[in-house]
Amino acid sequence: MSLRILHFPGAALRALLAGMALCAAAAGPAAAQGALEKVTLQLKWKHQFQFAGYYTALEKGYYRNAGFDVAIQEAGGSAGDSISAVLSGKADFGVASSELALRRGLGDPVVVLATIMQHSALALAVRGAQRKVQDLDGKTIMVGAHDQELLYYLEREGLSRSRVKRVPQSYDLKDLTEGRVDGFSVYTTDQVWFLRQAGFAHTVISPRAGSIDFYGDTLFTSEGRVRANRERVEAFRDASVRGWQYAMAHPEEIADLILTKYGQRLTREHLLFEAGEMRNLMQPELIEIGHSNPGRWRHIAGVYAEFGMLPPDYSLEGFVLDTGNPGQPEGAPWWLSGAIVLALLAAMYGTRRLWLRHVPAGAARGPAPGNAVQGTAPQALPVAAPSSLRDAVTGLHTSAFLHEALAHELLRARRDGTPLGVVLVELEQLDQLQEAEGQGAANALLASLAGLLQESADGIDLIARLGGPLFAWVQPGVDAQEAGRRAAALRAAFAQARAWSGLIEVSGTIRCTVRNYPADAGDAATLLAPP
């Protein structure tokens, strides 16, 4: 294998440095004058009523009154998913779902600020009226990478991978309506509208039928930002909740606002349908908007642990921020400093184009830099203990975690009589790259491979770095032939991948070894032994 190392062009470097200097010159006076604090809120999907409260807080001046100049960023682009964007410092606040509990249990420093949807909108739309979940036995369903609650529900109903074929989500409802799949993961607040308008006969099946009742959309931030200044985080939270209170009280006004300022991708009727369905999931007449129950989060994390995604001794300490009464922004001081440190860091590391979608690079893990208010000491917050469950460079599971998790998967495979595929992935000539260009370049390529593995994985797959250049990809319910096909696709994709380390671009190749239970071995140690 040969490693291609391309040095950053001088003109681009000069432009980058000039941009950094201009940023510093412009931000310095603004910070000194006490300007509004610029922050970014990363959404989890496109602009629609699902995020109406944040638009309202911006347009009604709630954020400005709290001292914030807020940029609301819809999904897509280089930021990646909302959790990765916040942990990497590309966003200051984000909207995500119950996978926040999984990430915290694995050591990622995310902090819940306000739960907007008391129940998840995620469900399965199944072809035909009055269907039952058992009707999916032997059928094909289309699910997304973050649809774990649906997969767990099917597992609880006895519909393992061997009984239901799962294919990656295309986000095109025609795959369901034209018969290419029998089930399709949907948001009841959104895609169900299209199915009803088309008169398509379908049944919506919710994981709540199997006692898997996850939270839905939740506002969150990083532990680093809370530690830097808790009062500012509370101010943003309270302004957001006020926005949601107004939006749910005036849905028609806010639907018109979305159409005017955030695009006409959806019709007014669709937005109002979304508002009504969200009210059913939020229950604002019964539950205060933004309320988060730590016990409920522990239950959600317990479901992840039940299916081997978290160890039994996971910790959620410091996960939910207790800020008293939401929606009352009065009483907090608004004088603040600028965010120039964050801006410079973003510019310096912006050239690291990594193939990361679900898990950020190791260099970007941990608390994102916070914006401290002048004259205010950082507020204390329990810090998540350094976790041995995550590799520091790639953010993947460690070998210790995987050996334990794989033992549980083998027990399940024996019980269900299903196969289990293991692909050992070795990054070739990593030592040569490290010697030639340093540890940073080696780490960038490792992180690139980790991100591509995450993109290639199914929702219940397990991925870990076993050490050095060696990774493991565990695929429950997958036979040797299918595991080999996946390995070949991964090799081809990585051969085209490029990763930035500072001012150089690196690439590499991988070698894959495919093993299978029960054909090759029946224990975790043998299946994971180095090739």
Buried (B, 14 or more C-beta within 10 A) or exposed (E): EEBEBEEBEEEEEEEBEEEBEEBEEEBEEBBEEBBBBBBBBBBBBBBBBBBBBBBBBBBBEBBBBBBBBBEBBBBEEEBBBBBBBBBBBBBBBBBBBBBBBBBBBBBBBBBBBBBBBBBBBBBBBBBEEEBEBEBBEEBBBBBBBBBBBBBBBBBBBEBBBBBBBBEEBBEEBEBBBEEBBBBBBBBBBBBBBBBEEEEBEBBBBBBBBBEBBBBBBBBBBBBBBBBBBBBBBBBBBBBBBBBBBBBBEBBEEBBEBBBEEBEEEBEEEBBBBBBEBBBEBBBBEEEEBBBBEEEBBBBBBBBBBBBBBBBEEBBBEBBBBEBEEBBEBEEBEBEBBBBBBBBBBBBEBBBBBBBBBBBBBBBBBBBBBBBBBEEBEBBEBEEBEEBEBBBBBBBBBBBEBBBBBBEBBBEBBEEBEBBBBBBBBBBBBBEBBBEBBEEBBBBBBBBBBBBBBBBBBBBBBBBBBBEEBBBBBBBBBBBBEBBBEBBEEBBEBBEEBBBBBBBBBBBBBBBBBBBBBEEEBEEBEEBBEEE
